[in-house]
């Protein structure tokens, strides 16, 4: 299973970024037999985009053939794209390594709706 986590930095010691579409990085974690098999960092080229960052970010992580996303806030357009692609969405906060451990242990809940505003500052 491959998971993309919105991240403030480039490794497992980084914090989950509360923003999905505008996070600076995605840490992609491959899990096998309840252990971290591999990690990869992707720079989020959509972070500074004027509009549509959530959709572009969704496409960026989908290109990595991920099965799930872990983030804190996800707008409705990004939610729609990820859902249509069959990518599960989980809400998590804290250090990425801790959130991944929570995911492996079944402690994170799947999100069934968008959790953030469509545009920064608007609801």
Secondary structure, 3 states (H helix, E strand, C coil): CEEEEEECCCCCCCEECCECCCCCEEEEEEEECCEEEEEEEEECCCCCCCCCHHHHHHHHHHCCCCCEEEECECCHHHHHHHHHCCCEEEECCCEHHHHHHHHHCCCCCECCCCCCCCCCCCC
